[in-house]
Amino acid sequence: MAATNTTAQPVDSASADELTAKAVHKRYEGLVTVRTKAIKGKGAWYWTHLEPILVHNNDTGLPKAVKLRCSLCDAVFSASNPSRTASEHLKRGTCPNFNSVAKPISSVSPTSAIMPSPSSSSVHHNNRKRSSSSAAAGSGGAASSYQVPPLAIVDPSRFSGELTYSSAVSATTMVTAGTGAMLPQQPHLMLSGGKEDLGALAMLEDSVKKLKSPKTSPGPTLSKTQIDSALDYLADWVYDSCGSVSLSSLEHPKFRDFLNQVGLPAISRREFTGARLDAKFEEAKAESEARIRDAMFFQIASDGWKPKNYGAFGEEYLVSLTVNLPNGTSLYRRAVFVTGSVPSKYAEDVLWETITGICGNAAQQCVGIVADKFKAKALKNLENQNPWMVNLSCQYQGFNSLIKDFSKELQLFRTVTENSLKLANFVNYKSQIRNSFQKYQLQEHGHAWLIRVPLRAFETFNFGALYTMIEDILSSARALQLVLLDDSFKIVAMEDPIAGEVSDMIRDVGFWNELEAVHTLVKLVKDMAHEIETDRPLVGQCLSLWDELRAKVKDWCSKFHIAEGPVEKVIEWRFKKNYHPAWAAAYILDPLYLIRDTSGKYLPPFKYLTPEQEKDVDKLITRLVSREEAHIALMELMKWRTEGLDPVYARAVQMKDRDPITGKMRIANPQSSRLVWETYLTEFKSLGKVAVRLIFLHATSRGFKCNWSLLRWVCAHGHSRVGLDRAQKLIFIAAHSKLERRDFSSDEEKDAELFALANGEDDVLNEVLVDTSSV
């Protein structure tokens, strides 16, 4: 046992040192925060002269204590009680330099302003500071023994009725330093600007201190190369933010102070919209063009034809056109600003113009298009005119559209919507009920809010707003039930017949079950849509996604006792509307989905296709090859169906590892599916050409998200040619950078996540004051 304790002791000691260091550092940061606030006028006067410092352990290098350093004489003290340190070191004259600077008014106690008798003052100063008292006595001037700071004189008539003084106190006088003149003085000293003057007074004292004992502390000196490099990084950040950082903020006084503090020159916003912007744009464009030229073929992704903000009807919005390469890279191509409803022919022209702008007459380099709208017209027309193309509808948009289908076709959704609107409007618009409701919200949740009700114009086609209303009602269920017991509700119920209907609704368990059922189904679909947006699945995964949705909806029907028939009918209608034969063909040709049979072979999953989908595979493959190769491609397909892929290669393609960020299992090498066809399965010459062009296709058009701030600017200045050109360049630079980092979120979403945190950080000052005993 002794040996065990001896071995564990260093570990415990190290752990104790680390805990101590952590506590010390926490104490230090807290004191720094307190001092910073005090210097700005929101704290004690002495923090102007006392500065927290960390003392490190010489052996471990870890912080071991926090000290306070006097900025006037460099003396160091314990940080356990800053107020006592200020009293003993500064007020009582221990600091040799404190008397040479103007003392803050808050450091002079009211009683010290009262004129003492000469004899008592001599005794007092002999006890406190013998040398000073002796010098004063030698000079023969009693007045010079007092170091009295300059004091603000306030007209007491301004405060009649607020401040009252006794006749004895009001008659007291003060001796001014060096002159001996007697001035009447109020014991409760005030500044004419109030507490806000304390910050300015601290700055004045600091200026006086610097002039009397100048200590040169020049800022950092940077070379021209370092300055240019720093400004380049700053420009990258501004451009990458794509509007969330205003260019005008570069000329903000505080930002200029920051630049000056770190040794950088002041910059103009015009500098970021001129030659520097052009250079960054040309650099990003050249890099994008080089990558596209290096690829044998590509896919165009077009997102934004269907506005995500239903309130923006009639306003301008952004259509992003992106190039997807076989190696998984996505490159931004261009932005198109459109207004209101766009004709299908216009979209078709924009898409074809984008394709020819990339590859000229060699349009066969474009394998296809994925877009969030126009599948039935523009995409179908382009596919018919160019038989080698595979044009897909965006699966993210398809899943979101399914929610709208549910709200239109299912009676459950209509019932819940009607009941929820009735309840929400009654609670929001009846002042007595609203007050009672918010009282119980405060009681249950600590804050109160109105139930968010959608505008009547958007109820029919924007279920997102209705979903928000349902969430509010569910989260306020307890408060709504307490409202029924409140006297105010009983009074309203006697006069308003709707109150009785609302009361019955809130007491009805069936209402809450239906509400929860709708909320759960919508959340289920929204979560899957969010995964599609985040994971960006390829076309071969589409069938699996819809099968997964069907299974989850079946479980939902069972849980809430909902008839499956009507729900399945809605899902099948949306599935057929989104379906493309490439879904089935890519599912069969992608080695990622091969299944191991009893003999050990890895074979394509034909057994999971319907007979119609099997025919679609044959038709699509024969369409994507020349007439001469069609029968060869079908023969190779039969061979692929019976022989499949070598087990070693199949297992290598399907190998997974855990994503360090999400914790989910991911394919270790997503490019291996295509590379197997290009390097190992070379005997499938015709089928291989189809496979490599199919299996890399993206199933969603979601990509770069532009910040609303820039879109609002475009709406206001979209008719300016110069302004629109700059906006296009800004968007291109930002999108190019974000796609390179595979960052598909927006700054607004990140900020929303940050502000939505359940628990904010504790107040540092309070934490320091409470936790001082742990140091």
C-alpha positions in Angstrom: 0.0 0.0 0.0 2.9 2.4 0.8 4.4 1.8 -2.6 1.1 2.5 -4.2 0.7 5.8 -2.4 4.3 6.9 -3.2 3.7 6.2 -6.9 0.4 8.1 -7.0 1.8 11.1 -5.2 3.5 12.9 -8.1 0.3 12.6 -10.2 -1.8 14.1 -7.4 0.8 16.9 -7.0 0.7 17.7 -10.7 -3.0 17.6 -10.6 -3.1 20.0 -7.6 -0.6 22.3 -9.3 -2.8 22.5 -12.4 -5.9 23.1 -10.4 -4.1 25.9 -8.5 -2.8 27.4 -11.7 -6.3 27.3 -13.2 -7.8 29.0 -10.1 -5.0 31.6 -10.1 -5.5 32.4 -13.8 -9.3 32.7 -13.3 -8.7 35.2 -10.4 -6.2 37.1 -12.6 -8.6 37.4 -15.5 -11.4 38.5 -13.2 -9.2 41.3 -11.7 -8.2 42.4 -15.2 -11.9 42.7 -16.1 -12.7 44.6 -13.0 -9.8 47.0 -13.6 -10.8 47.6 -17.2 -14.3 48.5 -16.2 -13.0 50.8 -13.4 -10.7 52.7 -15.8 -13.8 53.4 -17.9 -15.5 54.9 -14.9 -17.5 51.9 -13.6 -15.4 50.9 -10.6 -13.1 52.0 -7.8 -10.7 54.9 -8.3 -7.6 53.0 -7.2 -7.6 50.6 -10.2 -6.0 53.4 -12.2 -2.8 52.8 -10.2 -3.0 49.1 -9.3 -2.3 46.5 -12.1 -2.9 42.7 -11.6 0.1 40.6 -12.6 0.7 36.8 -12.6 3.6 35.3 -10.7 4.9 32.0 -12.2 6.5 29.0 -10.6 10.1 28.8 -11.6 10.1 25.0 -11.8 6.8 24.2 -13.5 6.2 27.5 -15.3 2.6 27.5 -14.1 1.0 30.6 -12.5 1.2 30.3 -8.7 -0.2 33.6 -7.5 -1.8 36.9 -8.5 -0.2 40.2 -7.3 -1.0 43.8 -7.6 1.7 46.1 -8.9 1.6 49.8 -8.2 2.1 51.6 -11.6 3.6 54.7 -9.7 6.4 53.0 -7.8 6.5 49.4 -9.1 5.9 48.0 -5.6 4.2 44.6 -5.6 1.4 43.5 -3.1 -0.9 40.6 -2.4 -4.1 40.7 -4.5 -6.3 39.3 -1.7 -7.8 42.7 -0.8 -7.3 45.5 -3.4 -9.3 48.0 -1.4 -7.1 47.6 1.7 -3.9 47.8 -0.4 -5.1 51.1 -1.9 -5.9 52.5 1.5 -2.5 51.5 3.1 -0.3 52.2 0.1 -1.9 55.1 -1.7 -4.1 57.0 0.8 -1.8 56.8 3.8 1.2 58.1 1.9 3.4 54.9 1.6 3.7 55.3 -2.2 6.4 58.0 -2.8 4.9 59.1 -6.1 1.2 59.2 -5.2 1.3 62.8 -3.9 2.9 64.0 -7.1 -0.3 63.2 -9.1 -3.8 64.5 -8.8 -5.7 62.3 -6.5 -9.2 61.3 -7.6 -12.0 62.8 -5.6 -13.3 59.4 -4.7 -10.0 58.7 -2.8 -10.7 61.7 -0.4 -13.0 60.8 2.5 -15.5 63.4 3.5 -14.1 63.8 7.0 -10.6 64.6 5.6 -12.0 67.7 4.1 -12.8 69.2 7.5 -10.2 71.7 8.7 -8.4 70.2 11.7 -6.7 72.4 14.4 -3.0 73.0 13.7 -1.9 71.1 16.7 -3.9 68.0 15.9 -2.7 68.1 12.3 0.9 68.2 13.4 0.4 65.2 15.6 -1.5 63.4 12.9 1.2 64.0 10.3 4.0 63.1 12.6 2.4 59.7 13.2 1.7 59.1 9.5 4.7 60.6 7.7 7.3 62.1 10.0 9.6 63.5 7.3 6.8 65.3 5.6 5.6 66.8 8.8 9.1 68.0 9.8 9.6 69.7 6.5 6.3 71.5 6.9 7.1 72.7 10.4 10.5 73.9 9.2 9.0 76.1 6.6 6.7 77.7 9.1 3.6 77.3 6.9 1.0 75.1 8.4 -0.9 75.1 5.1 1.9 73.5 3.2 1.7 70.3 5.3 -1.6 69.4 3.6 -1.6 67.6 0.2 -5.1 68.4 -1.0 -6.2 67.5 -4.5 -8.1 69.9 -6.7 -11.8 69.5 -6.1 -14.8 70.1 -8.2 -17.0 72.9 -7.0 -20.7 72.3 -7.4 -23.3 74.9 -7.0 -25.4 73.6 -4.0 -28.4 75.5 -5.1 -28.8 73.0 -8.0 -29.4 70.3 -5.5 -31.7 72.1 -3.0 -34.1 69.5 -1.6 -31.7 66.7 -2.4 -28.7 67.5 -0.3 -28.9 69.0 3.2 -25.9 69.9 5.3 -25.7 71.0 8.9 -24.6 74.6 9.6 -21.5 73.3 11.2 -20.5 71.3 8.2 -21.4 73.9 5.6 -19.2 76.4 7.4 -16.1 74.3 7.2 -13.2 75.4 5.1 -10.4 73.7 3.3 -6.8 74.9 2.8 -5.5 74.7 -0.7 -2.1 73.3 -1.3 0.7 75.8 -1.6 -1.4 78.9 -1.3 -3.0 78.7 2.1 -6.3 80.2 0.7 -9.4 79.0 2.4 -12.2 77.7 0.2 -15.7 76.6 1.3 -16.1 72.9 0.5 -19.0 70.4 0.6 -18.2 67.2 2.5 -20.1 65.1 -0.1 -18.1 65.9 -3.2 -19.8 65.7 -6.6 -18.9 66.1 -10.2 -21.1 68.2 -12.5 -21.4 65.3 -15.0 -22.3 62.7 -12.3 -20.7 59.3 -12.2 -19.9 59.4 -15.9 -17.2 62.0 -15.1 -15.2 59.4 -13.2 -13.9 57.8 -16.4 -12.8 61.2 -17.8 -11.2 62.1 -14.5 -9.3 58.9 -14.5 -8.0 59.7 -18.0 -7.0 63.2 -16.8 -5.0 61.7 -13.9 -3.4 59.2 -16.3 -2.3 62.1 -18.6 -0.9 64.0 -15.6 1.0 61.0 -14.5 2.5 60.4 -17.9 3.6 64.0 -18.2 5.2 64.1 -14.7 6.9 60.7 -15.0 7.0 59.9 -18.7 7.6 56.2 -19.5 7.9 55.7 -23.3 6.1 52.7 -24.5 6.1 52.9 -28.3 3.8 50.6 -30.2 5.1 47.8 -32.3 7.1 48.8 -35.4 6.3 46.6 -38.4 8.2 46.4 -41.7 6.5 47.2 -45.0 6.3 43.4 -45.8 4.6 42.7 -42.5 2.1 45.5 -43.0 1.3 44.3 -46.5 0.8 40.8 -45.3 -1.4 41.9 -42.4 -3.6 44.0 -44.7 -3.8 41.0 -47.1 -5.2 38.8 -44.3 -7.6 41.6 -43.3 -8.8 41.9 -46.9 -9.3 38.1 -47.0 -11.4 38.2 -43.9 -13.5 41.1 -45.1 -14.1 39.5 -48.5 -14.8 36.1 -47.0 -17.5 37.6 -44.8 -19.4 38.7 -48.0 -21.3 41.6 -46.5 -21.6 40.6 -42.8 -18.6 42.9 -42.2 -19.5 46.3 -43.5 -16.8 48.1 -45.5 -17.7 51.3 -43.8 -16.7 49.7 -40.4 -13.1 49.8 -41.7 -13.2 53.6 -41.0 -14.8 53.3 -37.6 -12.8 55.3 -35.0 -12.4 52.3 -32.7 -11.2 50.1 -35.5 -8.7 52.7 -36.5 -7.5 52.8 -32.8 -7.0 49.1 -33.0 -5.0 49.3 -36.2 -2.8 52.0 -34.6 -2.4 49.9 -31.5 -1.0 46.9 -33.4 1.2 49.1 -35.7 -0.9 49.2 -38.8 -1.8 52.3 -40.8 -5.3 53.6 -41.2 -7.1 52.2 -44.2 -9.9 53.5 -46.4 -13.0 51.5 -47.5 -12.3 52.6 -51.0 -9.1 50.6 -50.9 -11.1 47.4 -50.5 -13.5 48.1 -53.4 -10.9 49.0 -56.0 -7.6 47.4 -57.2 -7.4 45.1 -54.2 -10.8 43.6 -54.8 -10.1 43.2 -58.5 -6.8 41.4 -57.8 -8.4 39.0 -55.3 -11.2 38.3 -57.8 -8.8 37.6 -60.6 -6.7 35.3 -58.4 -9.7 33.3 -57.3 -11.1 33.1 -60.8 -7.8 31.9 -62.3 -7.5 29.2 -59.6 -11.1 28.1 -60.3 -10.6 28.0 -64.1 -7.4 25.9 -63.7 -9.3 23.3 -61.6 -12.1 23.0 -64.1 -9.7 22.6 -67.0 -8.0 19.8 -65.1 -11.2 17.8 -64.8 -12.6 15.6 -67.6 -16.2 16.5 -66.9 -18.4 18.3 -64.4 -21.9 18.9 -63.1 -23.7 22.3 -62.8 -25.5 23.0 -59.5 -28.1 25.8 -59.5 -29.7 26.9 -56.3 -31.9 29.9 -55.5 -34.6 29.7 -58.2 -37.1 28.9 -55.4 -36.7 31.7 -52.8 -36.2 30.4 -49.2 -37.7 33.6 -47.7 -41.4 33.7 -48.6 -41.6 37.3 -47.4 -39.3 38.4 -50.2 -41.8 37.9 -53.0 -41.2 40.7 -55.6 -37.7 41.4 -54.2 -34.4 40.5 -55.6 -32.8 37.2 -54.6 -29.7 35.3 -55.5 -29.3 32.3 -57.8 -25.9 30.6 -57.2 -24.4 28.5 -60.0 -21.7 26.1 -58.9 -19.5 23.6 -60.7 -19.1 20.1 -59.1 -16.0 18.1 -60.2 -15.5 14.3 -60.1 -13.0 14.6 -57.3 -15.6 16.0 -54.9 -14.5 19.6 -55.3 -17.1 22.3 -55.8 -16.2 25.6 -57.4 -18.3 28.8 -57.6 -19.1 30.0 -61.1 -21.4 33.0 -61.0 -24.3 34.7 -59.3 -27.6 35.7 -61.0 -29.9 38.3 -59.3 -33.5 37.7 -60.2 -36.8 39.3 -59.2 -40.1 37.7 -58.3 -41.3 34.8 -60.5 -38.9 33.7 -63.2 -40.0 32.1 -66.5 -38.7 28.6 -67.2 -37.2 29.7 -70.5 -35.1 32.3 -68.8 -33.7 29.7 -66.3 -33.0 27.4 -69.3 -31.0 30.1 -71.1 -29.0 31.0 -68.0 -28.1 27.3 -67.4 -27.0 26.7 -71.0 -25.1 30.0 -71.1 -23.2 28.9 -68.0 -22.3 25.5 -69.6 -21.1 27.0 -72.9 -19.2 29.6 -70.9 -17.1 26.9 -69.3 -16.6 24.4 -72.1 -17.6 26.2 -75.3 -18.7 23.8 -78.0 -17.5 20.8 -76.1 -20.8 20.7 -74.1 -20.5 16.9 -73.5 -18.1 17.8 -70.7 -21.2 18.8 -68.7 -22.6 15.6 -67.4 -25.8 17.2 -66.1 -27.5 19.8 -63.8 -29.0 19.6 -60.4 -31.4 22.5 -59.5 -34.0 23.4 -56.9 -36.7 24.2 -59.6 -37.7 23.7 -63.2 -37.3 19.9 -63.4 -40.4 19.5 -65.5 -39.6 22.2 -68.1 -36.1 23.7 -68.3 -34.2 20.7 -67.0 -36.2 18.3 -69.1 -35.8 20.4 -72.3 -32.0 20.5 -71.9 -31.9 16.8 -71.3 -34.0 16.1 -74.4 -31.8 18.4 -76.5 -28.6 16.9 -75.1 -29.1 13.1 -74.5 -25.8 12.7 -72.7 -27.1 15.0 -69.8 -28.6 13.8 -66.5 -30.6 16.6 -65.0 -31.7 16.1 -61.4 -34.0 17.9 -58.9 -32.5 18.9 -55.6 -33.4 16.4 -52.8 -33.1 19.1 -50.1 -35.9 21.0 -51.9 -37.8 17.8 -52.4 -37.9 16.9 -48.7 -38.9 20.5 -47.8 -41.7 20.4 -50.4 -43.0 17.3 -48.8 -43.9 19.3 -45.7 -46.0 21.6 -47.9 -47.7 18.5 -49.4 -48.6 17.2 -46.0 -50.2 20.5 -45.0 -52.3 20.5 -48.2 -53.3 16.9 -48.4 -53.7 15.6 -44.8 -56.8 16.4 -42.8 -54.7 16.1 -39.6 -52.6 19.1 -40.6 -55.6 21.2 -41.5 -57.3 20.5 -38.2 -54.2 21.3 -36.2 -53.6 24.5 -38.1 -57.2 25.7 -37.6 -57.2 24.9 -33.9 -53.7 26.4 -33.3 -54.6 29.7 -35.1 -57.8 30.0 -33.0 -55.9 29.4 -29.7 -53.0 31.7 -30.6 -55.1 34.6 -31.8 -57.4 34.4 -28.7 -54.4 34.4 -26.3 -52.5 37.2 -28.2 -55.4 39.6 -28.8 -57.3 39.3 -25.5 -55.4 41.6 -23.2 -56.6 40.0 -20.0 -55.8 36.5 -21.3 -52.4 37.7 -22.7 -51.4 39.2 -19.3 -52.4 36.1 -17.5 -50.6 33.9 -20.0 -47.4 35.9 -19.8 -47.6 35.9 -16.0 -47.5 32.1 -16.0 -44.9 32.0 -18.7 -42.6 34.0 -16.4 -43.5 31.6 -13.6 -42.7 28.5 -15.6 -39.9 29.6 -17.9 -38.5 32.8 -16.5 -39.4 34.9 -19.5 -42.6 35.7 -21.5 -43.4 35.9 -25.2 -46.3 36.1 -27.6 -47.3 33.1 -29.7 -45.8 33.7 -33.1 -48.7 33.7 -35.6 -48.0 33.7 -39.3 -49.4 36.4 -41.6 -52.6 35.3 -43.2 -51.1 35.7 -46.7 -48.5 33.1 -46.0 -50.6 30.5 -44.1 -51.4 28.5 -47.3 -47.9 28.0 -48.7 -45.4 28.5 -45.9 -45.9 25.8 -43.3 -42.6 26.9 -41.7 -44.4 29.8 -40.0 -47.2 27.5 -38.8 -44.6 25.1 -37.5 -43.1 27.9 -35.4 -46.6 28.6 -34.0 -47.1 25.0 -33.1 -43.7 24.9 -31.3 -44.7 28.0 -29.2 -48.0 26.4 -28.2 -46.3 23.1 -27.2 -43.6 24.9 -25.2 -46.3 26.9 -23.4 -48.6 24.0 -22.6 -48.3 24.3 -18.8 -48.8 28.1 -18.9 -51.9 27.7 -21.0 -53.4 25.1 -18.6 -52.8 27.5 -15.7 -54.5 30.3 -17.5 -57.8 28.3 -17.4 -57.6 28.4 -13.6 -57.0 32.2 -13.5 -59.9 34.5 -12.5 -59.3 36.7 -15.5 -60.1 33.8 -17.8 -63.3 33.0 -16.0 -64.4 36.6 -16.4 -63.7 36.6 -20.1 -65.4 33.2 -20.6 -68.6 34.7 -19.3 -68.7 37.2 -22.2 -66.8 35.6 -25.1 -68.1 32.3 -26.5 -64.7 31.6 -28.1 -63.2 31.3 -24.6 -65.3 28.2 -24.1 -64.0 26.6 -27.3 -60.4 27.4 -26.3 -61.0 26.1 -22.9 -62.3 22.8 -24.2 -59.4 22.6 -26.6 -56.7 23.1 -24.0 -58.4 20.5 -21.7 -58.7 18.0 -24.6 -55.9 15.4 -24.6 -56.7 14.7 -28.2 -55.7 18.2 -29.2 -52.3 17.9 -27.6 -51.7 14.5 -29.2 -52.6 15.8 -32.7 -50.4 18.8 -32.1 -47.5 16.7 -31.1 -48.1 14.3 -34.0 -47.8 17.1 -36.6 -44.8 18.6 -34.8 -43.0 15.3 -34.7 -43.6 14.5 -38.4 -42.5 17.9 -39.6 -39.4 17.8 -37.4 -38.6 14.3 -38.8 -38.7 15.6 -42.4 -36.8 18.8 -41.5 -34.1 16.8 -39.7 -33.6 14.6 -42.8 -33.5 17.7 -45.0 -30.9 19.3 -42.8 -28.8 16.1 -43.0 -29.1 16.2 -46.8 -27.9 19.8 -46.8 -25.0 19.0 -44.5 -23.9 15.7 -45.9 -24.5 16.6 -49.6 -25.3 13.0 -50.7 -24.6 11.7 -54.2 -27.2 10.5 -56.6 -26.7 6.8 -55.7 -28.0 7.5 -52.2 -31.4 8.9 -53.3 -33.3 5.6 -53.2 -31.9 4.8 -49.7 -32.9 8.3 -48.4 -36.6 7.8 -49.5 -36.7 4.3 -48.1 -35.4 5.6 -44.8 -38.1 8.3 -44.8 -40.8 5.7 -45.5 -39.6 3.6 -42.6 -39.5 6.5 -40.2 -43.0 7.7 -41.3 -44.4 4.2 -40.8 -43.1 4.2 -37.2 -44.6 7.7 -36.7 -48.0 6.4 -37.9 -47.8 3.5 -35.4 -46.8 5.7 -32.5 -49.7 8.3 -33.0 -52.3 5.8 -34.4 -52.5 7.5 -37.7 -53.8 5.7 -40.8 -50.8 4.9 -43.1 -52.6 5.1 -46.4 -53.1 8.9 -46.9 -49.6 9.6 -45.6 -47.9 7.0 -47.9 -49.9 8.4 -50.9 -48.5 11.9 -50.3 -44.9 10.5 -50.0 -45.2 8.5 -53.2 -46.5 11.4 -55.1 -43.5 13.6 -54.1 -41.2 10.6 -54.7 -42.4 10.3 -58.3 -42.2 14.0 -58.9 -38.5 14.0 -57.8 -37.5 10.6 -59.2 -34.9 10.2 -62.0 -33.7 6.9 -63.6 -30.2 8.0 -62.7 -31.1 7.2 -59.0 -31.5 3.6 -59.8 -28.6 3.4 -62.3 -26.1 5.0 -59.9 -27.3 2.8 -57.1 -26.5 -0.3 -59.2 -23.2 1.0 -60.6 -21.7 2.4 -57.4 -19.5 -0.2 -55.7 -20.4 1.5 -52.4 -23.8 -0.3 -52.4 -22.7 -3.8 -53.5 -24.1 -6.6 -51.3 -22.2 -9.7 -50.2 -24.1 -12.9 -51.2 -23.8 -16.4 -49.7 -21.0 -17.3 -52.0 -18.8 -14.4 -50.9 -19.3 -12.3 -54.0 -20.1 -8.6 -53.8 -23.0 -8.0 -56.3 -25.1 -5.0 -57.3 -28.4 -4.6 -55.3 -30.8 -5.3 -58.1 -33.1 -7.1 -55.7 -34.0 -3.8 -54.0 -35.2 -2.3 -57.3 -38.8 -2.5 -58.6 -39.3 -3.9 -62.1 -39.8 -0.4 -63.5 -36.6 0.8 -61.9 -34.7 -2.1 -63.5 -36.0 -1.1 -66.9 -35.0 2.5 -66.1 -31.4 1.3 -65.6 -31.2 -0.3 -69.0 -32.8 2.7 -70.7 -30.5 5.2 -69.1 -27.4 3.3 -69.9 -28.3 2.9 -73.6 -29.1 6.6 -73.8 -25.8 7.7 -72.3 -23.7 5.7 -74.8 -23.6 5.8 -78.6 -25.9 3.5 -80.6 -22.9 1.3 -81.6 -22.0 0.8 -77.9 -25.5 0.2 -76.6 -25.6 -3.6 -76.9 -22.1 -3.8 -75.5 -23.0 -1.7 -72.5 -26.0 -4.0 -71.8 -23.8 -7.1 -72.0 -21.3 -5.6 -69.6 -24.2 -4.7 -67.3 -25.2 -8.4 -67.2 -21.6 -9.4 -66.4 -21.5 -6.8 -63.6 -24.8 -8.2 -62.3 -23.6 -11.8 -62.1 -19.9 -11.3 -61.2 -19.8 -8.0 -59.3 -16.5 -6.8 -57.8 -13.5 -8.5 -56.2 -14.3 -8.8 -52.5 -11.0 -7.1 -51.5 -11.7 -4.1 -53.6 -15.4 -4.0 -52.6 -14.4 -3.9 -48.9 -11.8 -1.3 -49.5 -14.4 1.0 -51.2 -16.9 0.4 -48.4 -14.4 1.0 -45.6 -15.6 3.6 -43.1 -14.1 5.6 -40.3 -15.5 7.9 -37.6 -15.9 11.6 -38.3 -14.0 13.4 -35.5 -16.5 16.3 -35.5 -19.9 14.6 -35.8 -19.0 11.2 -34.4 -20.8 9.5 -37.4 -19.3 6.7 -39.5 -18.3 8.1 -42.9 -16.8 6.5 -46.0 -13.1 6.7 -45.6 -12.4 7.5 -49.3 -15.4 8.8 -51.2 -13.5 8.9 -54.5 -12.7 5.2 -54.4 -16.0 4.3 -56.0 -15.1 6.1 -59.2 -11.4 5.2 -59.1 -12.2 1.5 -59.0 -14.0 1.9 -62.3 -11.2 3.9 -63.9 -8.3 1.7 -62.7 -9.4 -1.8 -61.8 -12.7 -2.5 -63.8 -11.1 -1.6 -67.1 -12.7 -4.6 -68.9 -16.1 -2.7 -68.7 -15.2 -0.2 -71.3 -18.6 1.1 -72.3 -20.3 0.6 -68.9 -17.3 2.1 -67.1 -17.7 5.4 -69.0 -21.3 5.6 -67.9 -20.4 4.6 -64.3 -17.7 7.3 -63.8 -20.0 10.0 -65.2 -23.0 8.9 -63.0 -21.8 8.1 -59.5 -20.1 11.4 -58.8 -23.3 13.4 -59.4 -24.6 15.4 -56.5 -28.2 15.0 -55.4 -28.6 18.5 -53.9 -27.9 21.9 -55.3 -27.4 23.5 -51.8 -24.0 25.1 -51.5 -22.9 28.7 -50.8 -25.2 30.8 -48.7 -25.0 34.6 -49.2 -25.5 36.8 -46.3 -28.7 38.8 -46.1 -26.8 42.1 -45.6 -25.3 41.9 -49.1 -28.6 40.8 -50.7 -30.3 43.8 -49.1 -27.6 46.1 -50.6 -28.2 44.5 -54.0 -31.9 45.1 -53.7 -31.2 48.8 -53.0 -28.5 49.4 -55.6 -29.0 46.5 -58.1 -29.4 48.9 -61.1 -26.0 50.3 -60.7 -23.6 48.6 -63.1 -20.5 49.4 -61.1 -22.2 48.4 -57.8 -23.5 45.1 -59.2 -20.0 44.3 -60.6 -18.5 44.8 -57.2 -21.2 42.7 -55.6 -20.5 39.9 -58.1 -16.8 39.9 -57.3 -17.4 40.0 -53.5 -19.7 37.0 -53.8 -17.3 35.1 -56.0 -14.4 35.6 -53.7 -16.4 34.6 -50.6 -18.0 31.6 -52.2 -14.7 30.4 -53.6 -13.1 30.5 -50.2 -16.1 28.9 -48.4 -16.4 26.0 -50.9 -12.7 25.4 -50.6 -13.1 25.0 -46.9 -16.3 23.0 -47.4 -18.1 25.5 -45.2 -21.8 25.5 -46.3 -23.1 27.5 -43.4 -23.8 31.2 -43.2 -22.6 33.7 -40.6 -26.3 34.4 -39.6 -26.8 30.8 -38.8 -23.6 30.6 -36.7 -24.7 33.8 -34.8 -28.1 32.3 -34.2 -26.6 29.1 -32.8 -24.4 31.2 -30.5 -27.3 33.3 -29.1 -29.5 30.2 -28.8 -27.1 28.7 -26.2 -29.2 27.6 -23.2 -26.8 29.0 -20.5 -24.9 32.2 -21.0 -21.5 32.7 -19.4 -21.4 33.8 -15.7 -20.5 37.3 -14.9 -16.8 37.4 -14.5 -16.8 40.1 -11.8 -19.3 38.3 -9.6 -17.4 35.0 -10.1 -14.2 36.6 -9.0 -15.7 38.2 -5.9 -17.3 34.9 -4.9 -14.4 32.6 -5.7 -11.5 34.5 -4.1 -11.2 31.9 -1.3 -10.2 29.2 -3.8 -7.0 31.0 -4.7 
